[in-house]
Amino acid sequence: MPIAAASAALTRHLRASLERDGELHGMEVEAMTLSQARTNPGHGIALILWRVQPEESAGNTPPLRTASRADPPEGVGMRLRYLLTVRGHDSAAEQAMLGHCMQALERNPVIQSAGEPGDVEAEALVVTLEHLPDETYLQLLEACGDPPPLLLPYMVHSMRLRPGMG
């Protein structure tokens, strides 16, 4: 899944989850980069992409799947690192919305994409809360501009699903 498509899918997923729970409260949910967050912070919920990495291989251990000629070619998944930020008009509303976002992603951590009709494989995005060292957290907070937003780091794993699993 292209990086931009993964960001769009994560944004739609969070917006839909908040709407379903009745917790969106008219806030916008958008994907952006660190430079956009710094220059145009605005108000609302932002998923700020700050790092993209190829998924690390587990060494020479073969994946747990049945091998056959019909299997799709092995692909490399991606690790997309986002900062979930909330900027509002007051701190109480920001804190409440950040809590709603966390609950929505915790209850619905998998985003499945069936792909285009006729595709052999489907992809999924798996969202997990990430722990960052304090130094990294403070650098990212500063990179988001003034005033610093409330933020939580998330990692999104892009994974290919075997046929029949999508």
C-alpha positions as CSV (number, residue, x, y, z in Angstrom):
1,M,0.0,0.0,0.0
2,P,1.5,3.4,-0.9
3,I,2.4,5.6,2.0
4,A,-0.2,8.3,1.0
5,A,-2.9,5.6,0.8
6,A,-2.0,4.3,4.2
7,S,-2.2,7.8,5.7
8,A,-5.6,8.3,4.1
9,A,-6.9,4.9,5.3
10,L,-5.7,5.7,8.9
11,T,-7.4,9.1,8.8
12,R,-10.7,7.7,7.5
13,H,-10.5,4.9,10.0
14,L,-10.1,7.2,13.0
15,R,-12.7,9.6,11.7
16,A,-15.2,6.8,11.2
17,S,-14.5,5.3,14.6
18,L,-15.0,8.6,16.4
19,E,-18.2,9.3,14.4
20,R,-19.5,5.8,15.2
21,D,-18.9,6.4,18.9
22,G,-20.5,9.9,18.8
23,E,-17.2,11.5,19.8
24,L,-16.1,13.5,16.8
25,H,-17.7,16.7,18.0
26,G,-17.3,18.5,14.7
27,M,-13.5,18.2,14.7
28,E,-11.5,17.6,11.5
29,V,-9.2,14.6,11.2
30,E,-6.3,15.1,8.8
31,A,-3.0,13.5,7.9
32,M,0.0,15.8,7.6
33,T,3.8,15.9,7.8
34,L,6.0,17.5,10.5
35,S,6.6,20.6,8.3
36,Q,2.9,21.1,7.8
37,A,2.3,20.7,11.6
38,R,4.9,23.3,12.3
39,T,3.8,25.9,9.7
40,N,0.0,25.4,9.8
41,P,-1.0,23.8,13.1
42,G,-4.7,24.8,13.1
43,H,-7.2,23.1,15.3
44,G,-8.4,19.5,15.2
45,I,-7.0,16.0,15.2
46,A,-3.9,15.4,13.1
47,L,-2.0,12.3,12.3
48,I,1.5,13.5,11.6
49,L,3.7,11.1,9.7
50,W,7.3,11.5,11.0
51,R,9.1,8.4,9.9
52,V,8.8,5.6,7.4
53,Q,10.8,2.4,7.6
54,P,10.7,-1.0,5.9
55,E,9.5,-3.8,8.1
56,E,12.4,-5.7,9.6
57,S,12.8,-9.2,8.4
58,A,12.7,-11.9,11.0
59,G,15.9,-13.4,9.7
60,N,15.9,-16.7,7.8
61,T,12.7,-17.8,9.5
62,P,10.1,-18.5,6.8
63,P,6.7,-16.8,7.2
64,L,3.9,-18.9,8.6
65,R,1.9,-19.6,5.5
66,T,1.3,-22.4,3.0
67,A,3.7,-22.2,0.1
68,S,2.3,-22.8,-3.4
69,R,2.6,-21.4,-6.9
70,A,-0.4,-19.3,-6.4
71,D,1.1,-17.4,-3.4
72,P,1.7,-13.7,-4.1
73,P,5.3,-12.7,-4.3
74,E,6.9,-11.8,-1.0
75,G,6.6,-8.1,-0.3
76,V,8.2,-5.8,2.2
77,G,5.8,-4.3,4.7
78,M,6.3,-0.8,6.1
79,R,6.4,0.7,9.5
80,L,4.8,4.1,9.5
81,R,5.3,6.2,12.6
82,Y,2.7,8.9,13.4
83,L,2.1,11.4,16.1
84,L,-1.6,11.7,17.0
85,T,-2.1,15.3,18.0
86,V,-5.1,17.2,19.2
87,R,-5.4,21.0,19.2
88,G,-8.5,22.7,20.4
89,H,-9.8,25.8,22.0
90,D,-9.2,24.7,25.6
91,S,-7.1,22.1,27.4
92,A,-10.0,20.1,28.9
93,A,-11.5,19.6,25.4
94,E,-8.1,18.6,24.0
95,Q,-7.5,16.1,26.8
96,A,-11.0,14.6,26.3
97,M,-10.6,14.3,22.6
98,L,-7.1,12.7,22.9
99,G,-8.7,10.1,25.2
100,H,-11.5,9.4,22.7
101,C,-9.0,8.9,19.9
102,M,-6.9,6.5,22.0
103,Q,-10.1,4.5,22.8
104,A,-11.1,4.4,19.2
105,L,-7.8,3.1,18.0
106,E,-7.5,0.6,20.9
107,R,-10.9,-0.8,20.1
108,N,-10.3,-0.9,16.4
109,P,-6.5,-1.4,15.8
110,V,-6.8,-3.2,12.4
111,I,-7.6,-1.5,9.1
112,Q,-8.2,-3.9,6.3
113,S,-8.1,-2.9,2.7
114,A,-9.6,-5.3,0.2
115,G,-7.6,-3.6,-2.6
116,E,-8.9,-3.4,-6.2
117,P,-11.2,-6.0,-7.7
118,G,-9.0,-8.9,-9.1
119,D,-6.1,-8.2,-6.7
120,V,-4.5,-11.4,-5.5
121,E,-3.6,-10.1,-2.1
122,A,-5.1,-7.7,0.4
123,E,-3.3,-5.5,2.9
124,A,-4.0,-4.5,6.5
125,L,-2.7,-1.8,8.7
126,V,-2.2,-2.6,12.3
127,V,-2.1,0.4,14.7
128,T,-0.2,0.2,18.0
129,L,0.7,2.8,20.6
130,E,4.4,3.3,20.7
131,H,6.8,4.2,23.5
132,L,9.5,6.8,22.6
133,P,12.5,7.8,24.6
134,D,12.0,11.1,26.3
135,E,14.6,12.8,24.1
136,T,12.9,11.8,20.9
137,Y,9.5,12.7,22.3
138,L,10.7,16.2,23.2
139,Q,12.3,16.7,19.8
140,L,9.1,15.7,18.1
141,L,7.0,17.9,20.4
142,E,9.3,20.9,19.5
143,A,9.1,20.0,15.8
144,C,5.3,20.3,15.9
145,G,5.5,24.1,16.5
146,D,4.0,26.5,18.9
147,P,2.0,26.0,20.9
148,P,3.1,22.4,21.5
149,P,0.1,20.1,21.0
150,L,-0.9,17.1,23.1
151,L,0.5,14.1,21.2
152,L,0.8,10.4,21.3
153,P,3.1,8.3,19.2
154,Y,1.6,5.4,17.1
155,M,3.2,2.9,14.8
156,V,1.3,1.5,11.9
157,H,2.5,-1.7,10.4
158,S,1.5,-2.3,6.8
159,M,1.1,-6.0,6.2
160,R,0.1,-8.2,3.3
161,L,-2.6,-10.8,3.9
162,R,-2.7,-14.2,2.4
163,P,-5.5,-14.8,-0.1
164,G,-8.7,-15.5,1.6
165,M,-7.8,-13.5,4.8
166,G,-8.9,-10.1,3.5
